[in-house]
Amino acid sequence: MDIQQNDLFIITKDSIRYKSLYNQYIFLLDSSDYPNKKQALKRIESFLIYLTIYTNIRKINRIDTKHLILFARKQMKDCKSQTSEEILREVVKTLTTLKSIHKFKKDVSLMNYTFWCEVLK
């Protein structure tokens, strides 16, 4: 299973759509006054891979909260090598970064019961 995930990772890193989405995020972060842009790009890397493999999105302005929910579900279901706490911590960090970049009004913290009920369905 790890070999397949690594193969997908290598393929998506070289794909045109991944590079396009990545460049759109670089442009978005450069145009805003976002602190620590390199760390933000590193955190959202798994989200970009998810978008490249499992969605048809080509423009980051079309990303909505439903994509955040589906991404969180996928991450929590697929990560079996880490503990649940580590997985949840990484997902929350990624979602928080995405929320601040896109300026979503949705609360993605662990205190938002309705959001996490939706994720854990």
C-alpha positions as CSV (number, residue, x, y, z in Angstrom):
1,M,0.0,0.0,0.0
2,D,2.8,2.4,0.8
3,I,4.3,1.8,-2.6
4,Q,1.1,2.8,-4.3
5,Q,0.8,6.0,-2.3
6,N,4.4,6.9,-3.0
7,D,3.8,6.2,-6.7
8,L,0.8,8.5,-6.7
9,F,2.7,11.1,-4.8
10,I,5.5,11.1,-7.4
11,I,3.1,11.2,-10.3
12,T,1.1,14.0,-8.9
13,K,4.2,16.1,-8.1
14,D,5.1,16.0,-11.7
15,S,1.6,16.6,-13.1
16,I,0.7,19.9,-14.7
17,R,-2.5,20.3,-12.6
18,Y,-0.5,19.9,-9.3
19,K,2.0,22.5,-10.5
20,S,-0.7,24.9,-11.5
21,L,-2.5,24.6,-8.2
22,Y,0.8,25.0,-6.3
23,N,1.6,28.2,-8.4
24,Q,-1.9,29.6,-7.7
25,Y,-1.3,29.2,-4.0
26,I,2.2,30.8,-4.3
27,F,0.6,33.7,-6.1
28,L,-2.2,34.0,-3.5
29,L,0.2,34.0,-0.6
30,D,2.5,36.5,-2.3
31,S,-0.4,38.9,-2.9
32,S,-1.5,38.7,0.7
33,D,0.4,39.5,3.8
34,Y,0.5,35.9,5.0
35,P,3.3,35.2,7.5
36,N,5.6,32.3,6.9
37,K,4.6,31.4,3.4
38,K,7.0,28.4,3.1
39,Q,5.5,26.7,6.1
40,A,2.0,27.3,4.8
41,L,2.9,25.8,1.4
42,K,4.5,22.8,3.2
43,R,1.3,22.3,5.3
44,I,-1.1,22.4,2.3
45,E,1.0,20.0,0.2
46,S,-1.1,17.0,1.1
47,F,-4.3,19.0,0.3
48,L,-2.9,19.8,-3.1
49,I,-2.1,16.1,-3.7
50,Y,-5.7,15.3,-2.7
51,L,-7.1,17.9,-5.1
52,T,-4.9,16.6,-7.9
53,I,-5.9,13.0,-7.5
54,Y,-9.5,13.1,-6.3
55,T,-11.1,16.2,-7.8
56,N,-11.3,18.1,-11.1
57,I,-10.6,21.5,-9.6
58,R,-8.3,23.6,-11.6
59,K,-8.8,27.0,-9.9
60,I,-8.3,27.5,-6.2
61,N,-11.0,30.0,-6.0
62,R,-13.5,27.2,-6.4
63,I,-12.4,25.4,-3.2
64,D,-15.2,25.3,-0.7
65,T,-15.8,23.9,2.8
66,K,-17.1,20.7,1.3
67,H,-13.5,20.1,-0.1
68,L,-12.1,20.6,3.4
69,I,-14.5,18.1,4.9
70,L,-13.8,15.5,2.2
71,F,-10.0,16.1,2.6
72,A,-10.2,15.6,6.3
73,R,-12.2,12.4,5.9
74,K,-9.7,11.0,3.4
75,Q,-6.7,11.9,5.5
76,M,-8.2,10.3,8.6
77,K,-9.2,7.1,6.8
78,D,-5.9,6.6,4.9
79,C,-3.3,7.3,7.6
80,K,-2.8,4.1,9.4
81,S,0.9,4.4,10.3
82,Q,0.3,7.3,12.6
83,T,-1.7,7.5,15.8
84,S,-5.1,9.1,15.8
85,E,-3.8,12.1,17.7
86,E,-1.0,12.8,15.2
87,I,-3.4,12.5,12.3
88,L,-6.0,14.8,13.9
89,R,-3.3,17.3,14.7
90,E,-2.0,17.4,11.2
91,V,-5.4,17.6,9.7
92,V,-6.4,20.5,12.0
93,K,-3.2,22.4,11.1
94,T,-3.8,21.9,7.4
95,L,-7.4,23.0,7.6
96,T,-6.6,26.0,9.7
97,T,-3.9,27.1,7.2
98,L,-6.4,26.6,4.3
99,K,-9.1,28.5,6.2
100,S,-6.8,31.5,6.8
101,I,-5.5,31.5,3.2
102,H,-9.0,31.4,1.7
103,K,-10.5,33.5,4.4
104,F,-13.3,31.0,5.0
105,K,-15.8,31.8,7.8
106,K,-16.1,28.2,8.7
107,D,-14.6,27.2,12.1
108,V,-12.4,24.2,11.7
109,S,-11.2,24.0,15.2
110,L,-11.8,20.9,17.4
111,M,-14.4,22.9,19.3
112,N,-16.7,23.0,16.3
113,Y,-18.9,20.0,17.0
114,T,-21.0,20.2,13.8
115,F,-18.0,20.5,11.5
116,W,-16.3,17.4,13.0
117,C,-19.5,15.4,13.1
118,E,-19.7,16.1,9.3
119,V,-16.1,14.9,8.9
120,L,-16.5,11.8,11.0
121,K,-19.8,10.6,9.3
